[in-house]
Amino acid sequence: MTTTQAGGHWPSELTITKDPVSGATVRQLTHYRAHSNHSYFTYPCWYDNGRKLVIASDRDNRVNLFGVDLESGAMTQLTDWDPAKLANRHCLSKNPTREEIAFCYDGAVQVLGLTTLKTRHLMDCPKGYTGNLADFTADGKYVVTGFCQDLSDRFQVDLLNGYIGFNEIWAAKPHSTIWKIPLAGGEPHLIHEDHSWLGHFNASPKLPCIMTFCHEGPWNKVDNRIWGLDIETGRAWKIRPTVPGECVGHEYWMSDGAWTTLAEGESVAHKRLHKVAPAQAEAIRFRCTKSFAEPVRLRRFAVYE
């Protein structure tokens, strides 16, 4: 049975094939003739102990959220969104401590219980601003999100369809803000603001008080791409300062939620020197992810200014 109401069930669309090159098993979860997508790649939305995944899908001439059983392919509709209201289908993040997701819909940051299918309103987008991605802190107590000054009255903006207005927004240096919203109740707190286009709000999966954000815009033109932010003190710092001619694109947390990558590469000799841009760090480590001969034994590893 198909339905456009939250809680309704859709039949499995699961197709299992083998990749002809690698032989890997490929599980295609949807085949409805419309767009279906997972959340932004830095926001995992697995739930039910990893057995299900939240996706967005266009069905019955509207976009809604669905929970997909990864084994059977069965889908449960999680929302009943009004097609006339704007929803950011990529802005989905899962609370690491509870079965709930955060998203932006109808000009507000909201939270949906994945078992109750009840929605809670957290914060309205300030007037004259547009919403962005939202994420949960590692302890599940806050949602961090941000808003950017709406410049669509100055020039055409359609970032979801061809990045129209992308360069113009960056050049205009819009006022942007970052907020933390307590899930237990209470007022949202403004923790950072700047006259730069801010985005990509990623909370550390381990450190509840730390998150990263980025300066949006052309990668070869932004002043500095990746920033750290202490959501308790408001202190911001450059995580990966760049030098002229260098571009930094996408940022992500390592699995332990505390380390970021400064440099990576391959070496076939007994010695390797690598120059990196200045960075603030309390510790530095080396990880060998693959070896073609005997296990790697480092005789010496050092960092110099």
C-alpha positions in Angstrom: 0.0 0.0 0.0 1.3 3.5 -0.8 0.3 6.6 1.0 1.2 10.2 1.3 0.8 10.2 5.1 3.5 9.7 7.8 3.6 6.2 9.1 2.4 4.7 5.8 4.3 1.8 4.3 5.7 1.4 0.8 6.6 -2.0 -0.7 10.3 -2.9 -1.1 12.1 -1.7 -4.2 15.3 -3.5 -3.3 17.4 -4.8 -6.1 20.6 -6.8 -5.4 23.3 -7.0 -8.1 27.1 -7.7 -8.4 29.5 -5.0 -9.5 31.1 -6.4 -12.7 34.6 -5.1 -11.9 35.0 -5.6 -8.1 32.4 -8.3 -7.5 31.0 -6.3 -4.6 27.4 -6.7 -3.7 25.3 -3.6 -4.7 22.0 -3.1 -2.9 19.8 -0.6 -4.7 17.2 0.6 -2.2 14.9 2.6 -4.5 13.7 2.6 -8.1 10.9 5.1 -8.0 11.1 7.4 -11.1 12.1 10.5 -9.2 14.9 11.8 -7.1 15.9 9.9 -3.9 18.9 10.9 -1.9 20.7 10.4 1.4 21.7 13.2 3.7 24.8 15.3 3.2 27.8 13.0 3.3 29.2 14.3 6.6 25.9 13.6 8.4 25.2 9.8 8.9 21.5 9.0 9.3 21.6 5.3 10.2 19.2 4.3 12.9 17.6 1.3 14.6 21.1 0.0 15.4 22.3 0.5 11.8 19.5 -1.5 10.3 17.7 1.5 8.7 18.6 4.6 6.9 16.7 7.9 6.6 16.4 9.2 3.0 14.5 11.9 1.1 12.5 10.9 -1.8 10.1 12.5 -4.4 6.8 10.6 -4.4 3.3 11.6 -5.3 4.5 15.0 -6.5 6.2 16.0 -3.2 9.3 15.3 -1.2 9.2 13.5 2.1 11.5 11.6 4.4 11.5 7.8 4.5 13.0 5.1 6.7 14.5 2.3 4.6 15.1 -1.2 6.1 18.5 -2.1 4.6 17.9 -5.8 4.7 14.3 -6.1 3.4 14.1 -2.8 1.5 10.7 -2.0 3.1 10.1 1.7 3.5 8.1 3.7 6.1 7.1 7.3 5.3 8.3 9.5 8.2 6.8 12.9 7.2 3.9 14.4 5.4 5.4 17.6 4.1 3.4 20.2 2.2 4.8 20.5 -1.3 4.3 24.2 -1.3 6.7 24.7 1.6 10.4 24.7 1.2 12.4 21.7 2.6 16.2 21.2 2.5 16.3 17.5 1.5 20.1 17.3 2.2 19.9 18.9 5.6 19.4 15.7 7.7 21.4 14.6 10.7 20.9 12.0 13.4 21.2 12.5 17.1 23.9 10.1 18.3 22.1 9.5 21.6 18.5 9.3 20.6 16.3 8.1 17.7 15.7 11.5 16.2 16.8 13.6 13.2 17.1 17.3 12.7 16.3 19.1 9.4 15.2 22.4 8.0 11.6 22.7 6.8 9.2 25.6 6.3 11.7 28.2 7.4 12.6 26.5 10.7 15.0 24.0 12.3 13.0 21.0 13.5 13.5 17.6 15.1 11.6 14.4 14.2 11.3 11.4 16.5 11.9 8.3 14.4 9.8 6.1 16.5 7.0 8.5 17.4 7.0 10.4 14.1 6.3 13.6 16.1 8.0 16.8 15.1 9.4 19.5 17.5 10.0 23.0 16.4 13.4 24.3 17.6 14.1 27.7 15.9 12.8 29.9 13.2 15.1 31.2 10.5 15.7 34.9 11.3 13.9 37.3 9.0 16.0 38.2 6.0 18.2 35.1 6.3 18.3 31.6 4.8 18.9 28.4 6.6 21.7 25.9 6.2 22.8 22.5 7.5 22.2 21.4 11.1 24.0 18.9 13.2 23.8 17.3 16.7 26.6 17.7 19.3 28.3 14.5 20.5 26.4 14.4 23.7 23.0 14.9 21.9 22.2 18.0 24.0 22.4 20.6 21.3 21.8 21.2 17.6 24.3 23.5 15.9 23.2 25.4 12.8 23.7 28.6 10.9 21.9 31.3 8.8 23.1 33.5 6.0 21.8 36.9 4.9 19.3 36.4 2.0 20.7 38.3 -1.0 18.1 37.1 -3.5 16.7 40.7 -3.7 20.0 41.8 -5.2 20.6 39.1 -7.8 19.3 35.7 -8.8 20.0 32.9 -6.4 19.2 29.2 -7.0 22.0 27.1 -5.4 20.2 23.8 -5.7 19.9 24.1 -9.5 23.3 25.0 -11.0 24.8 27.0 -8.1 23.3 30.1 -9.5 24.5 33.1 -7.5 27.3 31.2 -5.9 30.1 33.6 -6.8 27.9 36.6 -6.2 27.1 35.5 -2.6 30.7 35.0 -1.8 31.8 38.3 -3.2 29.0 40.2 -1.3 30.4 39.0 2.1 26.9 38.4 3.6 26.3 38.5 7.3 26.2 35.0 8.7 25.6 33.5 12.1 26.1 30.2 13.9 23.8 29.1 16.7 23.5 26.3 19.3 20.0 25.2 20.2 19.3 23.3 23.5 17.2 20.3 23.0 16.0 20.3 26.6 14.3 23.6 26.1 15.4 27.2 26.3 16.5 29.9 24.0 19.0 29.4 21.1 22.4 30.9 21.7 24.4 32.9 19.1 27.9 31.7 19.3 29.6 33.1 16.2 29.0 35.7 13.4 30.9 37.2 10.6 30.6 39.0 7.3 31.5 35.9 5.3 29.4 33.2 3.9 29.4 30.5 6.5 28.3 26.9 6.0 29.1 23.1 6.5 28.3 23.0 10.3 29.8 19.7 11.5 29.9 18.8 15.2 32.7 16.6 16.5 31.4 13.0 17.0 33.5 12.9 20.2 34.0 16.3 21.7 30.6 17.9 22.7 32.0 21.5 22.7 33.8 21.4 19.4 32.5 21.9 15.8 33.8 22.9 12.5 32.4 25.3 9.9 33.7 26.6 6.6 33.9 29.8 4.6 31.8 29.1 1.5 32.7 30.3 -2.0 35.1 29.4 -4.8 37.7 27.2 -3.2 40.6 29.1 -4.8 39.2 32.5 -3.6 38.0 32.0 0.0 40.3 33.5 2.7 40.4 30.2 4.6 38.2 27.2 4.2 38.1 25.1 7.4 37.6 26.6 10.8 37.1 25.2 14.3 34.7 26.6 16.8 34.3 26.1 20.6 30.6 26.4 21.1 31.0 27.1 24.8 33.5 30.0 24.5 32.9 31.1 21.0 36.6 30.9 20.1 37.1 30.3 16.4 40.4 29.2 14.8 41.8 28.1 11.4 42.1 24.4 11.3 43.8 24.2 7.9 45.4 27.5 6.9 46.0 27.7 3.2 48.8 29.3 1.2 48.5 31.1 -2.2 47.7 28.7 -5.0 46.3 26.0 -2.6 42.6 25.0 -2.5 40.8 23.1 0.2 37.4 21.6 -0.7 35.5 19.3 1.6 36.1 18.8 5.3 35.2 15.9 7.5 36.0 14.4 10.9 38.1 11.3 11.5 36.2 8.4 13.0 37.4 9.3 16.6 36.1 12.8 16.3 39.2 14.5 17.4 41.8 14.3 14.6 41.9 16.1 11.2 44.2 15.4 8.3 47.1 17.7 7.6 48.8 15.8 4.9 48.6 12.4 3.1 50.4 10.6 0.3 52.5 7.6 -0.7 56.2 6.9 -0.4 58.5 4.2 -2.0 61.7 5.4 -0.4 63.1 5.2 3.1 62.6 8.9 3.7 59.8 11.3 3.1 59.6 15.1 3.7 56.2 16.8 3.5 55.6 20.6 3.8 52.3 21.6 5.3 50.7 25.0 5.9 50.8 26.3 9.5 48.2 24.7 11.8 47.4 24.8 15.5 47.5 21.4 17.2 48.0 19.8 20.6 49.3 16.5 19.1 50.3 15.0 15.8 50.2 11.4 14.7 51.1 9.2 11.7 48.9 6.5 10.4 49.9 4.0 7.7 46.7 2.8 6.0 48.3 0.4 3.5 51.6 -1.3 3.0 52.8 -3.4 0.1 55.7 -5.1 1.9 56.7 -5.7 5.4 54.8 -3.8 8.2 56.0 -0.3 8.4 58.4 0.5 11.2 59.1 4.2 11.7 62.6 4.9 12.9 61.9 8.6 13.4 58.8 10.9 13.0 59.2 14.6 13.7 57.6 17.9 13.0 59.6 21.2 12.6 58.6 24.8 12.3 
